[in-house]
């Protein structure tokens, strides 16, 4: 009998096809009464496939007595209670490394788009305003001072790309990285104060907002905030107010506190670039992520340690 896999959210067709070939797949996202569906199949479900932002609640894990592996199709683990998973002996796996380039690319892309007004220019042309109305000047990206919050895989990749634009790089991180030619700053306020663009690339495991009014004021009326990490790292009310009062120059946001809800005040701001949490949303990377999910599941059900487990 094939092991049962609960698919919490849709995946690429090829990944879903592979899951169907190898396992009995239960598609929770297709069900109108999800609670009843879980009760019906709870004893058959040994694995879960989910996204990084969605994760799986502790209550749902408690409902699945046979659960042994949660395969996250992403790198975020803040939506999973890792402590509970460890106590239950449940492997939680992620898809590291393959997302790095895409997320870093989007981080730089958002910074360029926000500073150069790319979306504003696009709307200007599409509206037929070219030659009829004036379009204000933008700001250059090359040479801007870049402050990075979190110098892990993604943070390092962002720094490498920004350095190619002759941008001085500084960072805050739990650890110093003496092997890298970047300036470490101990205080986030100081990092914001000393740089033109603040890019969030940190994890959000503790669930706390680290960017509030003080940090936004330190970044200042010419500063730009970029968030390709987690929405909960930013106090959204403080961000909206800072933009409205022009205490912050602009923002590029791929993530939000209560997705898919985005503060409506941001919709009409020309100095803000918005994306629907799609930093890793390329065909190439999603295919690579799907393969890692399959490799982790295959390893576990073959009696081996999943290659990218974070709890085993």
DAFEN-V57121 format. One line per field, one symbol per residue. ss: DSSP state (a for helix, b for strand, c for the rest). burial: I if it has 24 or more other C-alpha atoms within 12 Angstrom, else O. A space follows every 50 residues. Layout:
ss: ???
burial: ???
This chain:
ss: cccbbbbcccccaaaaaaaaaacbbbbaaacccaaaaaaaaaaabbbbbb bccccccaaaaaccccccbbbbbccccccccaaaaaaaccbbbcccccca aaaaaaaaaaaaaaaacaaaaaaaaacccccccccccccccccccbbbbc ccaaaaaaaaaaacccccbbbbccccccccccbbcccaaaaaaaccbbbb ccccccccccbcaaaaaaaccccbbbbcccaaabcaaaaaaaaacccccb bbbccccbccbccaaacccccbbbccccccccaaaaaaaaaaaaaaaaaa acccccccbccc
burial: OOIIIIIIIIIIOOIIOOIOOOIIIIIIOOOOOOOOIIOOIIOIIIIIII IIIIIIOOOIIOIIOIIIIIIIIIIIIIIIIIOOIOOOOIIIIIIIOIII IIIIIIIIIIIIIIIIIIIIIOOOOOOOOOOOOOOOOOIOIOOIIIIIII IIIIIIIIIIIIIOOOIIIIIIIOOOOOOOOIIIIOOIIIIIIIIIIIII IIIIOOOOIIIIIIIIIIIIIIIIIIIIIIIIIIIIIIIIOIIOOIIIII IIIIIIIOOOOOIOOIOOIIIIIIIOIIIIIOOOIIIIIIIIIIIIIIOI IOOOOIIIIIII
